[in-house]
Amino acid sequence: MAQRPEGPDFKAQAQAARADLERQFAETRAQFDQARAQFDQVNERITARTGRNLVFATAIGVGVGAVVLASLIFVSALFMVFAAAAFALAVVELGTALRVAGRDIPRTAGVIAALAMIPASFYLTGDWRWYVTLAGMALVVIWRLVEYAWPGRRGGGDALVRDLAASILVQAYIPLLGSFAVLLAAPQNADGRWWLVAMLIVVVAVDTGAYAAGLNFGRHKMAPTISPGKTWEGFAGAFVAAAAAGILLSIFMLHVPWWFGFIYGGVLLLTATAGDLAESLIKRDIGVKDMSGWLPGHGGVLDRLDSILPSAAAAYALYVIFHPIFF
């Protein structure tokens, strides 16, 4: 049986090998620490400039996006659950924020009306979904009028009118615009869910393109009084990203002519940008930075839906116009 050498040469070799491993481990650890420090510095600069934590924002965005896309691709009815949760939370956020500005918004009635729009858009056809929409708006108006009858909830007549107008605005802004996304995913709209998936991807591309280009090249402010972070260079980056995404999606997902990608990407670029600016204007008027802090790195739910809501209506309009032409 072979004996393990125990001489001084073997011990010296073992010690040298151990020292070499320790040196390599120390160098690797130093390189890792240096890379981490550089990443932290970049993340801190991005956070200081944009007000968002890149790590949290990316993780939350990827996680939520993956779940929503999976529901659309595999079980479209499950998308209603996520849409209902998102719209209900957004209604609560906006209603709460408007209360900071002095508007008395019936949030419970608003959530009920928003939730009713989801199955109405998914299952009902014809004019029935519009009846549900009008009924929801009537509900929030009647709810506020009943509250006004109580002495403790009364105010001036002008304040009541503003409350009613703000309550209707919340319903038109969130559940009505958002219902077009649910309508696209409805069973009666052939290929509609793929147009919805394409819309979400283009909106993400717009946001990413604007973020990257604005962060690296942004010099000229687009709307400094509304959204100081937006630049024309960022808008140009968003245009390139939207056009590229639109063309690729037209060819490989929607199976329509490539040139439609310019139309799809261009329209959604405008609606996504307008939606972002509109929400920024609302927040500026109210005096808040984010609608809430429910999504780390993103702010509130409505801060993520601001570009999607008008884009959903635009995507549905494009579907109604072009889908019969192509198919």
QUIZIUR-V596346 format. One record per run of one state. SS is the DSSP state (helix for helix, strand for strand, loop for the rest). FROM is the first residue (numbers start at 1). TO is the last residue. If there is no record, write none. Layout:
# QUIZIUR-V596346
ss = (SS SS)
from = (FROM FROM)
to = (TO TO)
This chain:
# QUIZIUR-V596346
ss = (loop helix loop helix loop helix loop helix loop helix loop helix loop helix loop helix loop strand loop strand helix loop helix loop strand loop strand loop helix loop)
from = (1 8 51 54 75 76 101 107 124 128 150 151 154 157 185 192 218 221 224 227 232 253 260 287 295 296 299 300 301 327)
to = (7 50 53 74 75 100 106 123 127 149 150 153 156 184 191 217 220 223 226 231 252 259 286 294 295 298 299 300 326 327)
